[in-house]
Amino acid sequence: MTERTENEAESGAGGGGADGAGADDGGAAARRREQHGWYFYDFACSVYSTSVLTVFLGPYLTAVAKAAADAEGYVHPLGIPVRAGSFFAYTVSLSVILAVLVMPLAGAAADRTGRKKPLLAAAAYTGAAATTGMFFLDGHRYLLGGFLLVVANASLAVSMVLYNAFLPQISTPDERDTVSSRGWAFGYTSGAFVLVLNLVLFQGHDSFGLSEGVAVRICLASAGLWWGAFAIIPLRRLRDRAVVREAGAAPAVSGWRQLVATLKDMRRYPLTLSFLLAYLVYNDGVQTVISQASVYGSEELQLEQSTLIVAVLLVQVLAVVGALAMGRLAVAYGAKRTILGSLAAWGLTLGAGYFLPARTPVWFFALAAMIGLVLGGSQALSRSLFSHLVPAGKEAEYFSAYEMSDRGLSWVGPLVFGLTYQVTGSYRDAIISLVVFFALGFALLARVPVRRAVEAAGNPVPVRV
C-alpha cells in the first residue's frame, strides 16, 4: 500500500474525511453512484433480518427444539438444561457474543489495509451461505439450526461494520441523515417484497405440493440466496480508499490490540463514548423486540404463522414511511430530538404489547403499525448521528465499536428475555422487561450535547443535529 502523508490524505479520499467528498471523489455524480450502490446492501441483507430473524426462524426453531425436548420440556445442548422455549433467545445471545470476538478483527483489518470491499464480500457470503443452509433444518435438528443462526447473525454483524464505515466516505455531513434513512428504506422495501412472496408460498403450500415445514425452510433458504445475489451491486459500485498510515507502520495488527487502541483513543472523545453508551442500551431493546416479536406472537398470543407474516409485512411497509418521515423530521428538528421521540414511542408500544389479548390479530396489527413507524427512523438516524462523531480516517475502527453496540453487544436483551421466560414461564413478563432498555437509553441520550460532540471529533457541524 502506498504511504501517504496526512496533508495528501486531506486533499484526497484516503481518510474518507468528515466532509465525505475528497478531491478525487469525482464530484456529486460519482458520489451519488456510490450512494445508490450502498443502498443495495441494505436491500440485500434486510431480507435475512425480516424473513429469517423476525418471522420464520424463531417460531420454527422453537418448534424443532420442543420436538427434541424431554418430557419436562427441556433440551440439553452440551449437557446444559435449557427450556425449549428459551433456546432461540439464548442462541441469538450466543451469536452476538461471537460477533463481538470477530468484529474488532474486521474493523482493524479494514482501517489498516483500506480493503473494506473484500472483507464485506467475505462476511456477506458467509452469512448468505449459512442462511441458505437453513433449508436442511428439520426433524430434531435444533442444534444445526442454532449453529447456522450463530454463523449467519455474526456474519451480518461483521458485514454491517464494514458497510456502515462507507457512510462518512460517500456523503457530506448535511447528506448523512437522508442517505442513511434511504438505506433503511431500501432495506424495508426489499423485506416487504420478499415477505409478500413468502406469504403466497406459505399460505398456498398445499397447492404447491409442499408441507408447511418445507415451505418455511424454502422461505429461510431464499433469504440467503437473495442476500448473496443483491450483495453484488454494492460490491461493484463501492470503492476502497487509500489509507493514512505512518511511515514504517505494519499493514495490520491484532484485532484485539486494535480494539484496545480504539477504546483508548475514544477516551479522547468522551462525548462520542457517551452517545455509544446510550445507543448500546436502547438499541439492545430494539434488536430484542425484532428478534423475539414473532415468538411472543406465536407462543403467548397464539397467533397463526400467516398472521405473523402479515404483521411483519405491515411493519416493513410502515418502516419505509417512518424512516423517510423521521429523516425529514431530523432535518427540521435535529436527529437527537427525533430519536428521543422515537424512544418514548417504543416504551409506550411495549407497554401496550403487554396487555394485548390472545388470539386477536387486529390488536397485534395495531402494535405492528406502531413498531413500524418508529423502527426504521430510530435506527437510521442513530447511524447518521454517530457518523458525525467519528474522527476522520477512523471510520471502520469506530464503526466496529458502533456495530458492537448495534448487534455485537445486543445480547443482554435476548438474555433478559430468555431468563425472564425461564423463571416465570410468561412471555408477557419477558416482553415488558424490555421497557427498561428504552427508558434508560432515553435518559442517557438526553444528556449528550451532540453539537459539542461533533465539534470535539473535528467535524463540521450540520445546521441541525
C-alpha positions in Angstrom: 0.0 0.0 0.0 1.4 3.4 -0.9 2.2 5.5 2.1 0.6 9.0 2.2 1.1 12.0 4.3 -1.8 13.5 6.3 -1.8 16.5 4.0 -2.1 14.3 0.9 -4.9 12.4 2.6 -6.8 15.5 3.4 -6.8 16.6 -0.2 -7.8 13.1 -1.4 -10.3 10.4 -0.4 -8.0 8.3 1.8 -9.5 9.1 5.2 -13.0 9.5 3.9 -12.9 12.7 5.8 -15.7 14.3 7.6 -17.0 16.1 4.6 -17.3 12.7 2.8 -16.1 14.2 -0.5 -12.4 14.4 -1.2 -10.9 15.9 -4.3 -10.7 12.5 -6.1 -14.3 11.6 -5.4 -15.2 12.6 -9.0 -17.9 15.1 -7.9 -21.5 14.8 -6.9 -22.4 12.3 -9.7 -19.8 9.8 -8.6 -20.8 10.2 -5.0 -24.4 9.6 -5.9 -23.4 6.4 -7.8 -21.7 5.1 -4.7 -24.7 6.0 -2.5 -27.0 4.2 -4.8 -24.8 1.1 -4.7 -24.5 1.4 -0.9 -28.3 1.4 -0.5 -28.4 -2.0 -2.1 -26.6 -3.8 0.7 -29.5 -2.9 3.0 -31.7 -4.2 0.2 -29.7 -7.4 0.1 -29.3 -8.3 3.8 -32.5 -6.9 5.3 -34.4 -9.9 3.9 -32.5 -12.0 6.4 -33.4 -9.7 9.3 -37.1 -9.7 8.2 -37.9 -13.2 6.9 -35.4 -15.2 8.9 -34.8 -13.5 12.2 -38.1 -11.7 12.7 -40.7 -14.0 11.2 -39.8 -17.6 10.5 -36.8 -18.9 12.4 -37.9 -18.0 16.0 -41.2 -20.0 15.9 -39.8 -22.7 13.7 -36.6 -23.3 15.7 -38.6 -23.2 18.9 -40.9 -25.9 17.4 -37.9 -28.0 16.4 -36.4 -27.6 19.9 -39.7 -28.6 21.5 -39.9 -31.7 19.3 -36.5 -32.7 20.6 -37.2 -31.8 24.2 -37.6 -34.3 27.1 -40.8 -34.9 29.0 -40.2 -31.8 31.1 -39.8 -29.5 28.1 -36.0 -29.2 28.2 -33.3 -29.7 25.6 -29.7 -30.3 26.7 -27.2 -28.7 24.3 -23.7 -29.5 25.6 -25.4 -31.1 28.6 -26.9 -27.8 29.8 -30.7 -28.0 30.6 -32.4 -25.3 28.6 -36.2 -24.8 28.4 -37.0 -25.3 24.7 -38.9 -22.0 24.6 -35.8 -20.1 25.6 -33.4 -21.9 23.1 -33.9 -19.3 20.3 -33.3 -16.3 22.6 -30.2 -17.9 24.1 -28.8 -18.7 20.6 -29.3 -15.1 19.5 -27.3 -14.0 22.5 -24.5 -16.5 21.6 -24.4 -15.3 18.0 -23.8 -11.7 19.3 -21.0 -12.8 21.6 -19.3 -14.4 18.6 -19.7 -11.2 16.7 -18.0 -9.3 19.5 -15.0 -11.6 19.0 -14.8 -11.2 15.2 -15.8 -7.5 14.6 -12.6 -6.0 16.0 -10.6 -8.1 13.6 -12.7 -6.9 10.7 -12.6 -3.3 11.7 -8.8 -3.3 12.3 -8.1 -5.0 9.0 -10.3 -2.6 7.1 -8.7 0.5 8.5 -5.2 -0.8 8.3 -5.4 -2.1 4.7 -8.2 0.1 3.3 -9.8 -3.1 1.8 -13.3 -2.9 3.0 -14.9 -4.4 0.0 -13.1 -7.8 0.1 -13.9 -8.1 3.8 -17.5 -7.1 3.2 -17.8 -9.7 0.5 -16.4 -12.4 2.8 -18.8 -11.6 5.6 -21.8 -11.2 3.3 -21.3 -14.5 1.5 -20.6 -16.4 4.7 -23.9 -15.2 6.1 -25.7 -15.9 2.9 -24.4 -19.4 2.8 -25.4 -20.2 6.4 -28.9 -18.8 5.8 -29.3 -20.9 2.6 -28.2 -23.9 4.6 -31.3 -23.5 6.8 -33.2 -25.4 4.2 -31.8 -28.6 5.9 -33.2 -27.7 9.3 -35.9 -30.3 10.0 -36.8 -33.0 12.4 -35.0 -32.7 15.7 -32.0 -30.7 14.3 -32.3 -27.8 16.7 -28.5 -27.8 17.2 -28.0 -27.4 13.4 -30.5 -24.5 13.5 -28.7 -22.9 16.4 -25.3 -23.3 14.6 -26.5 -21.7 11.4 -28.2 -18.9 13.3 -25.0 -18.1 15.1 -22.9 -18.1 11.9 -25.5 -16.0 9.9 -26.1 -13.5 12.7 -22.4 -13.0 13.4 -21.6 -12.6 9.7 -24.4 -10.0 9.3 -23.0 -8.0 12.3 -19.4 -8.1 10.8 -20.7 -7.1 7.4 -22.6 -4.1 8.9 -19.4 -2.8 10.5 -17.8 -2.5 7.0 -21.0 -1.3 5.3 -21.6 1.4 7.8 -18.0 2.5 7.6 -18.6 3.6 4.0 -21.2 6.2 5.1 -18.8 9.0 6.0 -16.9 8.5 2.8 -19.8 8.6 0.4 -21.8 11.5 1.9 -21.4 15.1 3.0 -22.4 16.0 6.6 -25.7 17.5 5.5 -26.5 14.4 3.4 -25.9 11.9 6.2 -29.4 11.7 7.7 -31.0 11.5 4.2 -28.6 8.9 2.9 -28.8 6.7 6.0 -32.6 6.9 6.0 -32.8 6.0 2.3 -30.6 2.9 3.0 -33.0 1.7 5.7 -35.9 2.5 3.4 -34.3 0.3 0.7 -33.9 -2.5 3.2 -37.5 -2.4 4.4 -38.8 -2.3 0.8 -37.0 -5.5 0.0 -38.1 -7.1 3.2 -41.7 -6.2 2.4 -41.5 -7.5 -1.2 -40.0 -10.9 -0.2 -42.5 -11.2 2.7 -45.3 -11.0 0.1 -43.7 -13.9 -1.8 -43.2 -15.8 1.5 -46.9 -15.3 2.4 -48.0 -16.6 -1.0 -45.8 -19.7 -0.6 -46.8 -20.3 3.0 -50.5 -19.8 2.5 -50.6 -21.8 -0.7 -48.1 -24.5 0.2 -50.7 -27.3 -0.3 -51.4 -26.1 -3.9 -47.6 -26.2 -4.5 -47.5 -29.8 -3.1 -45.4 -28.8 -0.1 -45.8 -29.3 3.6 -45.9 -26.3 5.9 -42.4 -27.2 7.2 -40.9 -27.4 3.8 -42.5 -24.1 2.8 -40.9 -22.5 5.9 -37.5 -24.0 5.0 -37.8 -22.6 1.5 -38.5 -19.2 2.8 -35.5 -19.4 5.1 -33.2 -20.5 2.3 -34.5 -18.0 -0.2 -33.4 -15.2 2.1 -29.8 -16.4 1.8 -30.0 -16.6 -2.0 -31.4 -13.0 -2.1 -28.7 -11.8 0.3 -26.0 -13.2 -1.9 -27.5 -12.1 -5.2 -28.0 -8.4 -4.4 -24.8 -8.0 -2.5 -23.1 -8.0 -5.9 -24.4 -4.4 -6.6 -22.7 -2.6 -3.7 -19.6 -4.7 -4.2 -19.4 -3.4 -7.8 -20.2 0.2 -7.1 -18.4 1.0 -3.8 -14.7 1.6 -3.9 -11.9 1.3 -1.4 -9.9 4.3 -0.4 -6.2 4.5 0.3 -5.3 4.6 4.0 -3.5 7.2 6.0 -0.5 5.3 7.6 2.6 6.5 9.3 5.9 5.5 7.6 7.1 2.1 8.8 3.7 1.1 10.3 2.7 -2.5 9.9 -0.1 -3.2 7.4 -2.2 -4.9 10.1 -2.2 -5.6 13.8 -4.1 -7.9 16.1 -7.8 -7.1 16.0 -7.9 -7.1 19.8 -4.8 -4.9 20.1 -6.6 -2.6 17.7 -9.8 -2.7 19.8 -7.8 -1.8 22.9 -6.2 1.0 21.0 -9.6 2.2 19.7 -11.1 2.3 23.1 -8.1 4.2 24.4 -8.4 6.6 21.5 -12.1 7.0 22.1 -11.3 8.3 25.6 -10.1 11.4 23.9 -13.8 11.8 22.7 -15.8 11.2 25.8 -19.0 12.7 24.2 -18.7 10.1 21.4 -18.5 7.4 24.1 -21.5 8.9 25.9 -23.6 8.5 22.7 -22.4 5.0 22.2 -23.4 4.0 25.8 -26.9 5.4 25.2 -27.1 3.7 21.9 -25.9 0.4 23.3 -28.7 0.5 25.9 -31.7 1.5 23.7 -30.6 -0.5 20.7 -30.4 -3.6 22.8 -34.1 -3.2 23.3 -34.8 -2.6 19.6 -32.9 -5.7 18.5 -34.6 -7.9 21.1 -38.0 -6.8 20.0 -37.1 -7.5 16.4 -35.8 -11.0 17.2 -38.4 -12.1 19.8 -41.7 -10.5 18.5 -42.7 -13.5 16.4 -42.0 -15.8 19.3 -44.2 -13.6 21.5 -46.9 -13.6 18.9 -46.9 -17.3 18.3 -46.4 -18.7 21.8 -48.1 -16.1 24.1 -50.7 -14.6 21.8 -51.3 -17.9 19.9 -51.4 -16.3 16.5 -51.1 -18.2 13.3 -47.9 -18.0 11.2 -49.8 -16.3 8.4 -50.9 -13.6 10.9 -47.3 -13.0 11.9 -46.2 -12.7 8.3 -48.9 -10.1 7.6 -48.0 -8.2 10.7 -44.3 -8.1 9.9 -45.2 -7.1 6.3 -47.1 -4.2 7.8 -44.0 -3.3 9.8 -41.9 -3.3 6.6 -44.3 -1.0 4.7 -44.7 1.5 7.6 -41.0 1.3 8.4 -40.2 2.7 4.9 -42.7 5.6 5.6 -41.3 6.0 9.1 -37.7 6.1 8.1 -38.3 8.7 5.4 -40.6 10.8 7.6 -38.2 10.7 10.5 -35.4 11.7 8.2 -37.5 14.8 7.3 -38.2 15.5 11.0 -34.5 15.3 11.7 -33.8 18.0 9.1 -36.3 20.2 10.8 -35.8 19.4 14.5 -32.4 17.6 14.6 -31.6 13.9 14.8 -31.3 13.8 18.6 -34.7 15.2 19.3 -36.3 12.9 16.7 -34.6 9.8 18.2 -35.7 10.8 21.7 -39.3 11.0 20.5 -39.0 7.5 18.9 -37.7 6.0 22.2 -40.7 7.4 24.1 -42.9 5.8 21.4 -41.0 2.4 21.8 -41.7 2.4 25.5 -45.4 3.1 25.0 -45.6 0.4 22.4 -44.1 -2.3 24.6 -46.5 -1.3 27.4 -49.4 -1.7 25.1 -48.0 -5.1 23.9 -48.1 -6.5 27.5 -51.9 -6.1 27.6 -52.7 -7.5 24.1 -55.4 -10.2 24.3 -54.6 -13.6 22.9 -56.0 -14.8 19.5 -56.8 -11.2 18.5 -55.0 -10.4 15.3 -56.4 -6.9 14.9 -54.7 -5.6 18.1 -51.4 -7.3 17.1 -51.6 -5.5 13.7 -52.1 -2.2 15.6 -49.0 -3.0 17.6 -47.1 -3.8 14.5 -48.1 -0.5 12.9 -46.7 1.4 16.0 -43.4 -0.5 15.8 -43.1 0.1 12.0 -43.5 3.8 12.3 -40.6 4.2 14.8 -38.3 1.3 13.8 -36.6 2.4 10.6 -36.2 6.1 11.7 -34.7 5.4 15.1 -32.1 3.1 13.5 -31.3 5.2 10.5 -30.9 8.4 12.5 -28.7 6.8 15.1 -26.4 5.6 12.4 -26.2 9.0 10.7 -25.8 10.8 14.1 -22.9 8.6 15.0 -21.2 9.2 11.7 -20.8 12.9 12.7 -19.0 11.8 15.9 -16.3 9.8 14.1 -12.8 11.3 13.7 -11.7 11.4 10.0 -9.7 8.3 8.9 -11.0 6.0 11.7 -14.4 5.1 10.1 -14.2 1.3 10.2 -12.4 1.3 13.5 -15.1 3.4 15.2 -18.0 1.8 13.3 -16.7 -1.5 14.6 -17.3 -0.1 18.1 -20.7 1.2 16.9 -21.7 -2.2 15.4 -20.7 -3.9 18.7 -23.3 -1.6 20.3 -25.7 -2.2 17.4 -25.5 -6.0 17.1 -22.3 -7.0 18.9 -23.4 -6.2 22.4 -27.2 -6.7 21.9 -27.1 -10.0 23.7 -28.3 -8.6 27.1 -31.8 -8.1 25.9 -32.3 -11.6 24.5 -30.7 -13.0 27.6 -33.0 -11.0 29.8 -36.0 -12.0 27.7 -34.9 -15.7 27.8 -34.2 -15.7 31.6 -37.4 -14.0 32.4 -39.3 -16.7 30.5 -37.2 -19.4 32.0 -38.0 -18.2 35.5 -41.6 -17.1 35.1 -42.8 -19.2 32.1 -44.6 -16.0 30.9 -43.7 -14.3 27.6 -45.7 -11.2 28.8 -43.3 -10.8 31.7 -40.5 -11.2 29.2 -41.7 -8.6 26.8 -42.4 -5.9 29.5 -38.9 -6.4 30.9 -37.6 -4.7 27.8 -39.1 -1.3 28.6 -36.2 -0.6 30.9 -33.8 -0.5 27.9 -35.8 2.3 26.2 -36.3 4.3 29.4 -32.6 4.2 30.4 -31.5 4.8 26.8 -33.7 7.9 26.6 -32.2 9.3 29.8 -28.6 8.7 28.7 -29.1 10.2 25.2 -30.9 13.2 26.6 -27.7 14.1 28.5 -25.4 14.0 25.4 -24.6 17.5 23.9 -24.3 16.3 20.4 -23.3 19.6 18.8 -20.3 19.8 21.1 -19.6 16.1 20.4 -19.4 16.8 16.6 -17.0 19.7 17.2 -14.9 17.6 19.6 -14.5 15.0 16.8 -13.1 17.6 14.5 -16.0 17.5 12.1 -18.1 20.3 10.6 -21.4 20.8 12.5 -24.6 20.4 10.4 -27.3 23.1 10.6 -29.3 20.8 12.8 -28.1 17.7 14.6 
